[in-house]
Each structure stands twice: as structure tokens, then as C-alpha cells.
Amino acid sequence: MSLTSEIQKRRTFAIISHPDAGKTTITEQLLLYGGAIRQAGTVKGKKTGKFAKSDWMEIEKQRGISVTSSVMQVDYDGKRVNIVDTPGHEDFSEDTYRTLMAVDSAVMVIDSAKGIEPQTKKLFKVCRMRGIPIFTFINKLDRDGREPLELVAELEDVLDIHAYPMNWPMGMGKNFLGLYDRYNKRVELTHPEENGGNDYLPLNDSGEVDGDYAFKTSSIYDQTLEDILLLDEAGNAFSKEAIEQGELTPVFFGSALTGFGVQTFLDAYVDFAPEPQPTKTETGDAVEPNTPEFTGFIFKIQANMNPAHRDRIAFVRICSGEFTPGMDVVVNRTNKKMKLSHTTQFMADSRETVQTAVAGDIIGLYDTGNFQIGDTIYTGKKAVQFEALPQFTPEIFMKVTAKNVMKQKSFHKGVEQLVQEGAIQLYKTYHTEDYILGAVGQLQFEVFQYRLLNEYNSEVVMTPMGNKIARWIKEEDLDPNMSSSRNLLARDRFGNPVFLFENSFAERWFIDKYPDIELMTLL
């Protein structure tokens, strides 16, 4: 097959939501329909031993949350779908933001009882910033939730986007009769055994179901027809162009836990989701996916996906061309040539070696420390550097030391590897070179401590330093005498000088005292 037709089959999306809206459960269902998992393990039941396939890290299995992004691939309906399950936990938003740079569309999962939550709003902003199409799945209809009209109105209001319900719930919780499918012009029933064994029944020209069926005797069905009438008259018109531009979100209802409505959603998703898009470079040009030269960027590094082998995997989004095992690439940052022989594709913790992959795919490269997050790799004579990935200024800081002085070696190795994953930032005090960790949220420290102990057998002592304001300065402005208890001077892991201010008062005092020195932030 030609490269272009192979690329056109690719669909790459991230699933975003607030913690606990059912993101990982819906990922499992999607994989189940694609035949990638024999039995979908839900996130909740910890006693069953059937853990969700995409939550592979021990701490995630214990807590039932996703704290790393997993990548999975599934063939569905003639398309090859790359699914990235992102952490919903807000402390890991940095990982999620970077992941959103590596996909062409996003699926937003909303809990029907809770509606739009703060986390969803934050992530949604990044999708809008990138202008990628957003699909909405309103989940948990197997429980009682809020009124569908209210949920859609909130979605439009809070997120400032137009919505078009592709289907509409007929009741919810115990009275959930099924879905009225506007797009496929049919109803999808939860109890086919009560309705002549039919899973689906077609709608006639006036938008109703012909014949005598149990669900039609319910007042819920009449209410649904009224809602549909309202949507048809006062709702947004359907527009494929508006979906592609990220201005209109198609809304689907369903229950990921029971799998109801998931296949309907997936069928529509592969019809409307965009194929791989051009990727912007630093100079403002864009690399087209069907360019024959291979290019890609690293948006995530993960250590110890298999604790039995001390391994590190760099996740690469392929932006153009085709990947073949053993090919030589150049890492733009170091200008070094490298042979990509060990590669993998994922089903979270089980992996298969990649034979070929094309633009739109996400592959893993075994990494011995050659890659950093944000690196561009390319083949061909012309150097390529893609746009920088977002990095965040940490707000909470901790001093960290090894509990056992005899185990310094494993402590240093563990800290270095986990910092390179980008989940936490490392600083060293200017004079004494003590380790200071910086993070966006508290959970990052807990995960860091847990993984150091479990993966590197290193117990650590962590001393809270509280919230600080981190501000970078230029090397030429550096004067060690500026450091005090209120503004601690340190260096980040790249050796750049940075001040950690106690509070905004300390920062203002510094600006007044040294007006010529420019203070800089990351994001």
C-alpha cells in the first residue's frame, strides 16, 4: 500500500476528563470492540485482580486512578486508531498537556451526575488553543444523573463551544430505556428482550418508531420525543466543517461500564475524526504527514514500564514518513546520529515489536539516556525542529535526601531517571548542592517517593519547603550574594540559575532592590 493511503487510515486521539468520570473504563471498552482485550477490566473493583489494562503502574492499580499516560493501538472498521489514556488527576496535568500536543483529536468524557469539572475545563482550553476536534461522551447513564438538556447547556456555556447531540438518552439509571439516535435515525434499546429481541429499531420519516413495543408505552419515550423536537428547532445545526475546526462538538450519551452506546460513538468517531495533520516547526512552517522523510518528536519518557528490566521508553509521535526498524535518525538537540533498532508498540504493559509505523502512529523507543522530552528526530539532509512542548513552573517544593547513606548510588540513579520523565522537576541549591524537587501538585511527590522505593529500592526523607515562586535569571546576572533565606538561589537540572522566592512580597522586594535583573517563568 502507498504511504499516503496508509497514513489516511490513522486516527490518533487522547481521552481527557476529570478524575473518575470513567475515562479508563471507556478506553477498555474501545479496545474490547477492536478485539484488543478479551475482557475489559474496570478500574474500580480492586479485589477482583482484573485491573484495567491501561493502568499498569502498581500505584494506579491500588488507587484506581491513572497517573501516567498509556498508549494503545487498535484496528477498527478499516482504520488504525491510536488511543492515549491521559491522567485525569490534576497534579499530572503537565503530562496531559504534553500528550495533547501529540494527538489530532480529543475525546472528552463527562460524568452525567457531575457535569463539567475544573480539570476538564483546563484541558479543554489546551484543545481549543490547538484547534483540534473535540468529541464528547457523557458517561454513567446506568446511574441517575442530571437532566441531559442541562448538561448540554452547561457544556456550551462553560466551555464556550457549540454542541450537537448525536444521540439522546431515553431515561437514566433504573429507567434507562436506551438511546434515541439522531445521526443514525434509529433507537438503540437497553432491553431488547422486552422489545421483540431488537437491539435497534429504525425511525420513520416523522422521527418515531413504528409498531407496538414495550418502551413506547413509557412516558419517558414521549418526553424524549419532546426533547428531540426542541433540539431540532432550537439546537445547533450539524456541520462536518465546524467539527473539523473544533468549533462544534458532537455529543454522545452512554455507559462505559455496561458498554452501552460505546460502539455507536466509536463508529461515528472513525467517520468524523481527522487523519494525521501537519506539524508546526519552530520557524513557523509545517511538516506534511506524507513527506517521505521520517520526522517525529518525543512527548513523554517513562522509566520501568517493566520493572523486571530497568528500561526507559521514549514515546514518539511520528509526524511524517514511515518508520522501519534499524533506521538511522538525527536527534536535533545533540545533532547525533542514532540507530532505532529497539522499538515497541503498546497495550500498556504488554508490548509488541514494531515492524512498520507511519505518520500519526505513536511508538516507543528504548532509551539509554539519549532523549529528552521535546526532542525532534528526523532523517534526511534538512534539519527539523518542531515547536517546544509546554513546561510548567512548579509551585510546591520539597528537599529530598537518601535515608540510607550507603545507598546513594541507587538514590541518584532513581532521581535522575524519574526527573527525565518530566513528572517532577529537580533543582540543586547553589552553595551546598542539596536536592530540591519541584512539582505542580502534591500527588507527584507521593508517586515519586513510591517509585523510588519500589523501582530503585531507595528510601528517601522528604522535607516540605512549602509553596515557593520559581523565577529564572540569566547566567550573566548571577551574583551568589543575592541569595538569602527569602530568595534561595539554585540551579535547575540544565544548570540554569533560578531563585525560589518565599512569597510574592519577597519577589517584589527583590525586584525593587535589583531593578535591572530580569526574572523569567516557564509557563
Backbone torsions as a table, in degrees:
resi	resn	phi	psi	omega
1	MET	NA	148.1	-179.3
2	SER	-72.3	156.2	-179.2
3	LEU	-57.8	-44.5	-176.7
4	THR	-61.4	-44.7	-177.9
5	SER	-69.3	-30.4	177.2
6	GLU	-67.6	-41.9	179.6
7	ILE	-65.2	-37.9	-177.8
8	GLN	-64.3	-18.3	179.2
9	LYS	-82.3	-12.1	-174.3
10	ARG	-80.4	139.7	173.1
11	ARG	-136.1	121.6	-176.4
12	THR	-124.3	119.4	-179.1
13	PHE	-138.1	158.0	175.1
14	ALA	-109.5	146.1	175.0
15	ILE	-101.1	121.9	-179.4
16	ILE	-120.9	147.9	175.4
17	SER	-175.8	177.7	173.2
18	HIS	-77.4	153.6	176.4
19	PRO	-52.1	138.1	172.4
20	ASP	77.8	11.9	178.1
21	ALA	-83.3	-8.9	177.2
22	GLY	107.2	25.3	-176.0
23	LYS	-65.0	-49.9	-177.8
24	THR	-67.9	-35.4	179.5
25	THR	-64.0	-39.6	-179.8
26	ILE	-70.8	-34.1	175.8
27	THR	-58.8	-45.5	179.8
28	GLU	-58.6	-44.4	-178.6
29	GLN	-63.5	-40.6	179.9
30	LEU	-62.0	-40.8	-179.8
31	LEU	-68.8	-34.4	-180.0
32	LEU	-63.7	-43.8	179.1
33	TYR	-66.5	-29.8	178.2
34	GLY	-83.9	-0.9	177.9
35	GLY	79.2	17.6	-176.7
36	ALA	-88.1	-20.8	178.9
37	ILE	-128.2	135.8	-178.7
38	ARG	-72.7	-37.5	-179.2
39	GLN	-143.1	122.8	-175.8
40	ALA	-71.1	121.0	176.6
41	GLY	-89.6	124.7	-179.3
42	THR	-82.3	165.2	-174.1
43	VAL	-73.9	-32.6	-168.7
44	LYS	-67.1	-64.5	-165.1
45	GLY	-62.9	96.7	-176.1
46	LYS	-75.7	-18.3	-175.5
47	LYS	-80.9	-18.0	-171.9
48	THR	-77.6	-20.9	-177.3
49	GLY	79.7	-6.2	176.0
50	LYS	-93.6	90.7	-178.1
51	PHE	-88.6	154.1	178.3
52	ALA	-59.4	135.7	-175.4
53	LYS	-61.9	-32.8	-175.2
54	SER	-86.6	-8.0	172.8
55	ASP	-97.8	90.1	-169.7
56	TRP	-98.4	-20.2	-175.4
57	MET	-80.0	138.7	-174.8
58	GLU	-48.3	-43.2	-177.2
59	ILE	-64.8	-31.5	179.0
60	GLU	-71.9	-38.2	-178.8
61	LYS	-65.9	-35.3	-178.7
62	GLN	-72.8	-39.7	-173.4
63	ARG	-94.5	-17.7	-178.6
64	GLY	75.4	27.6	175.8
65	ILE	-127.0	157.0	174.6
66	SER	-97.6	123.4	177.3
67	VAL	-115.2	-1.1	174.2
68	THR	-130.9	162.9	178.1
69	SER	-90.4	126.6	175.2
70	SER	-102.3	151.2	-179.8
71	VAL	-121.7	131.6	178.6
72	MET	-136.0	155.6	-178.6
73	GLN	-128.8	138.6	-178.4
74	VAL	-146.0	140.7	176.4
75	ASP	-91.6	128.1	-177.6
76	TYR	-145.5	124.0	172.7
77	ASP	54.0	43.5	177.8
78	GLY	77.4	1.3	178.8
79	LYS	-114.2	153.8	174.1
80	ARG	-106.7	114.3	-173.2
81	VAL	-102.9	124.9	173.7
82	ASN	-99.3	120.7	-177.8
83	ILE	-110.9	129.5	175.3
84	VAL	-114.1	116.2	178.5
85	ASP	-92.7	116.5	-173.4
86	THR	-100.2	157.3	176.8
87	PRO	-68.8	131.6	176.3
88	GLY	-86.6	-17.4	-175.4
89	HIS	-65.6	124.7	-166.5
90	GLU	-60.2	-27.0	-179.2
91	ASP	-64.6	-19.2	-178.3
92	PHE	-102.9	22.9	-175.3
93	SER	-60.1	-29.9	-178.0
94	GLU	-60.4	-44.0	177.8
95	ASP	-61.1	-40.9	-178.7
96	THR	-66.9	-43.5	179.6
97	TYR	-59.0	-43.1	-178.8
98	ARG	-65.5	-38.3	179.5
99	THR	-61.3	-38.2	-178.2
100	LEU	-64.7	-18.3	177.2
101	MET	-76.7	-15.0	-173.0
102	ALA	-104.2	7.7	-177.6
103	VAL	-122.6	164.7	-178.8
104	ASP	-103.1	-13.1	176.7
105	SER	-156.1	166.9	-179.0
106	ALA	-133.4	148.1	175.1
107	VAL	-114.4	122.2	-177.9
108	MET	-101.9	122.9	-179.6
109	VAL	-102.7	127.6	-177.4
110	ILE	-122.4	135.9	177.5
111	ASP	-78.7	123.2	-173.9
112	SER	-65.5	-18.8	179.1
113	ALA	-85.9	-26.2	-173.7
114	LYS	-106.5	-25.3	-178.6
115	GLY	73.9	-152.4	-176.5
116	ILE	-75.5	128.1	179.3
117	GLU	-113.3	162.7	-172.3
118	PRO	-53.2	-41.1	-177.9
119	GLN	-61.0	-43.2	-178.8
120	THR	-61.2	-40.3	-177.7
121	LYS	-61.7	-44.3	-179.7
122	LYS	-60.2	-50.0	-176.0
123	LEU	-67.2	-36.1	-179.3
124	PHE	-60.3	-38.6	179.6
125	LYS	-58.0	-39.1	179.8
126	VAL	-65.9	-40.2	177.8
127	CYS	-61.7	-41.8	-179.3
128	ARG	-64.9	-39.2	-179.5
129	MET	-60.5	-38.4	-179.7
130	ARG	-84.9	-14.0	179.3
131	GLY	69.8	28.0	-179.0
132	ILE	-89.9	150.0	179.4
133	PRO	-61.9	142.0	-178.1
134	ILE	-124.1	128.1	177.5
135	PHE	-109.1	138.3	-176.6
136	THR	-113.8	131.4	176.3
137	PHE	-120.1	113.6	178.9
138	ILE	-92.1	113.9	-165.2
139	ASN	-101.3	172.5	173.1
140	LYS	68.9	38.7	176.7
141	LEU	-74.2	-9.0	176.1
142	ASP	-73.2	-8.3	173.9
143	ARG	-116.5	166.7	176.0
144	ASP	-75.1	135.1	-179.7
145	GLY	-136.8	-160.2	-179.3
146	ARG	-82.7	165.7	-179.7
147	GLU	-61.4	134.2	-179.1
148	PRO	-56.6	-40.8	-179.3
149	LEU	-62.0	-37.8	179.6
150	GLU	-66.7	-41.1	-179.8
151	LEU	-63.8	-44.0	-179.0
152	VAL	-67.1	-39.5	178.5
153	ALA	-63.3	-41.1	179.9
154	GLU	-65.6	-41.4	178.8
155	LEU	-56.5	-46.8	-178.2
156	GLU	-68.5	-40.0	-175.8
157	ASP	-69.6	-55.8	-173.9
158	VAL	-70.4	-39.7	-174.9
159	LEU	-96.6	-4.4	176.6
160	ASP	55.5	52.4	178.7
161	ILE	-140.2	150.9	175.7
162	HIS	-82.2	146.5	-179.5
163	ALA	-123.6	146.8	174.7
164	TYR	-130.9	106.0	178.6
165	PRO	-66.2	118.0	179.5
166	MET	-78.1	-30.4	173.1
167	ASN	-141.9	171.4	-172.9
168	TRP	-140.8	134.0	-175.8
169	PRO	-74.0	139.7	172.4
170	MET	-100.5	92.6	-177.2
171	GLY	78.5	-176.8	176.6
172	MET	-160.3	171.2	-178.9
173	GLY	61.0	-132.7	-178.7
174	LYS	-67.1	-26.3	-177.9
175	ASN	-98.2	26.7	-178.5
176	PHE	-79.8	107.5	-176.6
177	LEU	-88.0	-26.8	-177.7
178	GLY	149.6	-159.6	-177.5
179	LEU	-122.5	138.2	172.6
180	TYR	-93.4	110.0	-171.3
181	ASP	-94.1	102.5	-177.4
182	ARG	-70.2	-35.9	-173.8
183	TYR	-72.9	-45.6	-178.0
184	ASN	-92.3	2.9	179.1
185	LYS	50.9	60.2	179.4
186	ARG	-161.0	168.3	168.6
187	VAL	-110.3	145.1	178.9
188	GLU	-112.6	123.8	-169.0
189	LEU	-106.0	140.2	179.2
190	THR	-79.8	-26.3	-179.0
191	HIS	-121.9	75.2	-178.7
192	PRO	-60.2	-30.5	-177.2
193	GLU	-63.0	-24.5	178.6
194	GLU	-90.1	-7.4	-174.2
195	ASN	-126.0	51.6	176.0
196	GLY	65.6	24.6	177.9
197	GLY	74.0	13.4	-178.1
198	ASN	-91.1	126.8	171.7
199	ASP	-79.1	-37.3	-178.1
200	TYR	-128.8	145.9	172.7
201	LEU	-133.7	135.8	-176.6
202	PRO	-74.3	155.3	174.9
203	LEU	-93.5	144.6	175.5
204	ASN	-84.0	-176.4	-174.3
205	ASP	-61.6	-26.2	-179.8
206	SER	-93.6	11.9	173.8
207	GLY	79.9	22.7	178.2
208	GLU	-122.7	169.5	179.8
209	VAL	-97.7	129.9	177.4
210	ASP	-80.7	155.5	174.2
211	GLY	94.7	172.6	-179.6
212	ASP	-101.5	117.0	178.1
213	TYR	-135.9	152.0	-175.8
214	ALA	-56.3	-42.0	-174.2
215	PHE	-65.7	-23.1	-177.2
216	LYS	-74.1	-17.7	-179.5
217	THR	-79.9	-12.6	-177.4
218	SER	-81.5	145.8	177.4
219	SER	-67.2	-20.3	179.7
220	ILE	-62.4	-39.3	179.7
221	TYR	-63.0	-43.2	179.2
222	ASP	-62.9	-40.4	179.2
223	GLN	-63.2	-39.8	179.5
224	THR	-61.6	-43.9	-179.5
225	LEU	-61.9	-36.5	176.8
226	GLU	-65.1	-43.7	178.8
227	ASP	-59.9	-43.3	-177.9
228	ILE	-63.3	-40.6	178.3
229	LEU	-59.4	-43.4	179.1
230	LEU	-63.6	-44.7	-179.8
231	LEU	-63.4	-41.4	-178.9
232	ASP	-64.6	-37.4	-176.0
233	GLU	-84.6	-43.2	-172.0
234	ALA	-107.9	-11.4	-176.0
235	GLY	-80.6	178.6	178.8
236	ASN	-74.6	151.7	175.0
237	ALA	-79.5	152.0	178.6
238	PHE	-76.4	134.3	178.7
239	SER	-147.8	117.6	-179.5
240	LYS	-63.2	-38.1	-178.4
241	GLU	-64.0	-43.5	-178.9
242	ALA	-64.7	-33.7	177.2
243	ILE	-65.8	-46.1	-178.3
244	GLU	-60.6	-32.8	-178.6
245	GLN	-88.0	1.7	178.2
246	GLY	76.1	19.3	-178.6
247	GLU	-98.1	-20.0	179.7
248	LEU	-128.2	130.0	177.5
249	THR	-107.4	124.6	173.8
250	PRO	-72.5	132.2	-176.6
251	VAL	-109.3	131.6	178.3
252	PHE	-121.1	144.8	175.5
253	PHE	-110.6	155.9	177.0
254	GLY	170.1	-171.4	177.6
255	SER	-133.7	111.6	-178.4
256	ALA	-67.0	-32.4	-176.4
257	LEU	-64.1	-43.8	-179.9
258	THR	-91.8	-8.7	179.8
259	GLY	82.5	3.5	-175.1
260	PHE	-76.7	126.0	178.9
261	GLY	88.7	-8.0	-176.3
262	VAL	-72.6	-42.4	-178.5
263	GLN	-66.5	-39.6	177.3
264	THR	-58.5	-42.6	178.4
265	PHE	-63.1	-47.2	-176.1
266	LEU	-63.9	-39.2	178.2
267	ASP	-59.8	-44.8	-179.6
268	ALA	-70.6	-37.1	-179.1
269	TYR	-58.4	-49.2	-177.4
270	VAL	-66.5	-23.7	176.8
271	ASP	-73.3	-38.2	-171.5
272	PHE	-105.0	-19.1	-176.3
273	ALA	-68.5	146.1	-176.7
274	PRO	-76.2	151.2	171.4
275	GLU	-76.1	173.8	-177.6
276	PRO	-51.6	135.6	-176.2
277	GLN	-102.3	162.1	176.2
278	PRO	-62.1	150.9	-179.7
279	THR	-112.4	129.9	-177.8
280	LYS	-74.3	142.0	175.7
281	THR	-101.6	173.8	-179.6
282	GLU	-59.7	-32.6	-176.0
283	THR	-81.7	-3.0	178.7
284	GLY	96.6	-8.3	174.4
285	ASP	-77.3	176.7	176.2
286	ALA	-133.4	143.6	177.6
287	VAL	-95.8	122.7	-179.7
288	GLU	-76.6	142.0	-177.4
289	PRO	-58.4	-33.7	-176.5
290	ASN	-88.8	13.3	171.9
291	THR	-62.2	131.3	-174.7
292	PRO	-63.4	-31.5	-179.4
293	GLU	-69.4	138.6	178.7
294	PHE	-76.5	130.8	171.1
295	THR	-139.8	157.1	177.8
296	GLY	-169.9	168.0	174.8
297	PHE	-135.6	154.2	-177.8
298	ILE	-94.5	118.9	-177.0
299	PHE	-109.0	-3.8	-177.8
300	LYS	-163.4	144.4	173.1
301	ILE	-127.2	134.0	-178.0
302	GLN	-129.7	123.9	177.2
303	ALA	-92.3	149.9	170.1
304	ASN	57.3	46.3	172.7
305	MET	-67.2	-24.6	173.5
306	ASN	-125.1	98.5	-173.4
307	PRO	-59.6	-21.4	179.3
308	ALA	-68.0	-26.0	178.2
309	HIS	-120.9	123.2	179.5
310	ARG	-69.0	83.6	-174.3
311	ASP	-116.9	160.3	173.4
312	ARG	-130.3	137.2	-179.6
313	ILE	-122.6	130.3	175.5
314	ALA	-99.5	124.7	-179.9
315	PHE	-86.7	126.6	-177.1
316	VAL	-117.9	130.6	169.5
317	ARG	-92.4	120.6	178.2
318	ILE	-79.5	125.6	-176.0
319	CYS	-99.0	-29.5	178.7
320	SER	-154.3	160.9	174.8
321	GLY	72.0	-160.0	-175.6
322	GLU	-129.8	141.5	177.2
323	PHE	-97.7	134.0	171.5
324	THR	-130.3	142.6	-177.4
325	PRO	-58.0	141.1	177.4
326	GLY	86.0	1.3	-178.4
327	MET	-72.3	154.3	177.1
328	ASP	-95.6	134.5	176.2
329	VAL	-130.0	163.2	175.0
330	VAL	-110.0	133.5	173.9
331	VAL	-89.6	114.9	-171.9
332	ASN	-57.8	-41.7	-174.6
333	ARG	-60.6	-40.3	-176.3
334	THR	-102.8	-12.1	-175.7
335	ASN	61.1	26.8	-179.7
336	LYS	-96.6	145.1	176.6
337	LYS	-89.5	139.9	179.7
338	MET	-138.9	148.0	176.6
339	LYS	-97.2	125.3	-179.5
340	LEU	-94.1	84.8	-176.6
341	SER	-97.1	-40.4	-178.2
342	HIS	-95.2	110.0	-179.7
343	THR	-135.9	165.9	-176.3
344	THR	-152.0	155.8	168.8
345	GLN	-120.9	156.9	-164.5
346	PHE	-114.6	151.1	156.3
347	MET	-130.7	68.7	-173.0
348	ALA	51.5	-97.2	-173.7
349	ASP	-95.3	-4.2	173.8
350	SER	-108.1	140.8	-172.3
351	ARG	-131.0	153.5	173.0
352	GLU	-127.9	147.1	179.6
353	THR	-72.2	138.8	-178.2
354	VAL	-79.3	131.3	173.0
355	GLN	-90.5	-53.8	173.0
356	THR	-144.1	153.4	175.2
357	ALA	-147.9	150.4	-176.3
358	VAL	-126.9	177.0	180.0
359	ALA	-49.2	134.4	-177.9
360	GLY	103.9	-28.4	179.8
361	ASP	-77.2	158.7	174.2
362	ILE	-120.0	124.6	-179.6
363	ILE	-123.8	164.3	178.4
364	GLY	-112.0	135.0	176.5
365	LEU	-110.1	131.6	174.2
366	TYR	-68.5	131.2	-169.8
367	ASP	-124.0	132.1	177.4
368	THR	-105.6	21.0	177.9
369	GLY	108.0	11.6	-179.1
370	ASN	-85.5	-19.6	-172.8
371	PHE	-109.5	153.3	170.7
372	GLN	-129.5	158.6	177.7
373	ILE	-60.9	132.3	179.4
374	GLY	97.4	-6.0	179.6
375	ASP	-66.9	142.4	172.8
376	THR	-103.2	134.8	173.7
377	ILE	-119.3	145.8	-176.4
378	TYR	-153.3	161.1	170.5
379	THR	-116.1	170.2	179.5
380	GLY	93.7	171.9	-173.4
381	LYS	-81.7	-24.2	-174.6
382	LYS	-88.9	121.6	-179.7
383	ALA	-67.8	142.2	179.7
384	VAL	-128.6	136.6	172.9
385	GLN	-135.5	115.2	179.4
386	PHE	-78.0	165.2	179.7
387	GLU	-54.9	149.4	-179.7
388	ALA	-67.2	147.3	177.0
389	LEU	-86.2	152.2	-178.4
390	PRO	-66.6	139.6	173.1
391	GLN	-127.5	146.0	-173.1
392	PHE	-113.4	144.5	176.1
393	THR	-76.1	120.9	-179.1
394	PRO	-67.3	158.1	-179.4
395	GLU	-120.1	-23.8	-179.3
396	ILE	-114.2	140.5	-175.9
397	PHE	-130.0	149.6	177.8
398	MET	-139.4	142.6	169.6
399	LYS	-85.7	141.1	-178.6
400	VAL	-132.7	133.3	177.1
401	THR	-138.0	158.6	177.6
402	ALA	-78.2	136.9	-179.6
403	LYS	-68.9	-40.0	-178.6
404	ASN	-105.5	114.4	-176.5
405	VAL	-62.3	-26.7	-178.6
406	MET	-72.3	-16.2	-177.2
407	LYS	-104.9	30.7	-177.9
408	GLN	-58.4	-36.5	-173.9
409	LYS	-62.6	-48.6	-178.8
410	SER	-69.7	-30.2	177.0
411	PHE	-62.9	-49.7	-178.6
412	HIS	-64.0	-40.7	-179.1
413	LYS	-64.6	-44.6	-179.9
414	GLY	-62.1	-46.1	-179.7
415	VAL	-59.8	-47.3	-176.6
416	GLU	-60.5	-45.7	-178.2
417	GLN	-65.2	-45.2	-176.1
418	LEU	-69.4	-30.8	177.9
419	VAL	-69.3	-36.8	179.3
420	GLN	-66.3	-21.4	175.9
421	GLU	-69.6	-18.4	177.9
422	GLY	84.0	9.9	-179.6
423	ALA	-82.7	-17.9	-177.2
424	ILE	-149.0	152.3	-179.3
425	GLN	-110.4	144.4	-174.8
426	LEU	-113.3	137.3	174.7
427	TYR	-131.3	153.1	173.3
428	LYS	-122.2	134.5	179.6
429	THR	-62.9	147.6	-169.8
430	TYR	-63.6	-43.4	-173.6
431	HIS	-89.8	-43.1	-171.9
432	THR	-102.7	-7.4	-179.2
433	GLU	57.7	33.2	172.9
434	ASP	-70.7	148.3	178.5
435	TYR	-80.7	131.1	172.2
436	ILE	-124.6	132.7	177.6
437	LEU	-104.2	141.5	177.3
438	GLY	-121.9	139.5	-179.5
439	ALA	-144.8	164.4	179.0
440	VAL	-83.8	-29.4	-178.1
441	GLY	-147.4	160.2	-173.7
442	GLN	-60.2	-38.6	-175.5
443	LEU	-59.3	-29.6	180.0
444	GLN	-59.1	-38.6	179.4
445	PHE	-66.7	-40.7	-179.5
446	GLU	-63.0	-43.6	-179.9
447	VAL	-65.2	-40.9	179.8
448	PHE	-59.3	-49.0	-178.4
449	GLN	-63.1	-43.1	-178.9
450	TYR	-62.6	-45.1	-176.6
451	ARG	-72.4	-34.4	176.5
452	LEU	-60.5	-41.8	-178.5
453	LEU	-70.4	-46.3	-173.2
454	ASN	-80.4	-31.3	-175.7
455	GLU	-101.7	-22.9	-177.8
456	TYR	-124.1	4.3	178.9
457	ASN	52.3	41.3	-177.4
458	SER	-123.9	115.2	176.1
459	GLU	-83.4	138.8	-177.8
460	VAL	-125.7	155.3	173.1
461	VAL	-106.5	123.8	-179.1
462	MET	-115.1	122.7	-178.9
463	THR	-109.4	117.1	-179.0
464	PRO	-64.0	137.3	175.6
465	MET	-110.3	-1.9	179.2
466	GLY	77.8	-166.8	-179.8
467	ASN	-79.9	137.7	176.7
468	LYS	-134.4	161.8	175.1
469	ILE	-108.1	115.1	-178.3
470	ALA	-91.1	128.1	177.9
471	ARG	-137.3	128.4	-178.4
472	TRP	-86.8	151.4	173.3
473	ILE	-128.8	166.0	178.5
474	LYS	-78.5	147.5	-178.8
475	GLU	-55.0	-39.7	-176.6
476	GLU	-69.8	-17.3	179.3
477	ASP	-89.6	-2.5	-171.6
478	LEU	-70.1	127.5	172.5
479	ASP	-139.4	110.8	-175.9
480	PRO	-55.5	-22.8	-178.5
481	ASN	-70.8	-13.7	179.0
482	MET	-72.2	-18.4	-174.6
483	SER	-72.3	139.3	175.5
484	SER	-150.1	-178.1	-178.4
485	SER	-65.7	-25.4	-178.4
486	ARG	-86.2	-26.3	176.4
487	ASN	-135.1	95.9	-174.7
488	LEU	-80.3	129.9	179.4
489	LEU	-91.2	132.3	180.0
490	ALA	-144.4	176.7	172.2
491	ARG	-123.4	143.0	176.9
492	ASP	-81.7	-177.2	-172.9
493	ARG	-70.1	-11.5	176.4
494	PHE	-96.5	3.8	178.2
495	GLY	87.8	6.2	-179.9
496	ASN	-80.8	139.0	-179.9
497	PRO	-72.2	138.9	-178.3
498	VAL	-144.0	139.7	175.3
499	PHE	-100.5	136.9	173.3
500	LEU	-107.4	104.9	-177.7
501	PHE	-85.7	142.4	-178.6
502	GLU	-63.8	-41.0	179.8
503	ASN	-162.3	-180.0	-176.1
504	SER	-68.7	-25.6	176.6
505	PHE	-63.7	-45.3	179.7
506	ALA	-62.6	-37.0	180.0
507	GLU	-66.8	-44.0	179.9
508	ARG	-64.0	-39.4	179.0
509	TRP	-59.6	-42.8	-179.5
510	PHE	-64.5	-43.1	-178.7
511	ILE	-63.1	-39.6	178.4
512	ASP	-66.2	-38.9	-176.0
513	LYS	-75.8	-37.6	-178.6
514	TYR	-122.4	72.5	-173.8
515	PRO	-64.6	-21.4	-176.1
516	ASP	-83.9	-10.3	-174.8
517	ILE	-92.9	126.5	-177.5
518	GLU	-87.0	126.9	176.6
519	LEU	-100.4	132.5	-174.5
520	MET	-123.1	151.8	176.5
521	THR	-118.1	169.9	176.0
522	LEU	-83.1	-64.8	179.3
523	LEU	-144.9	NA	NA
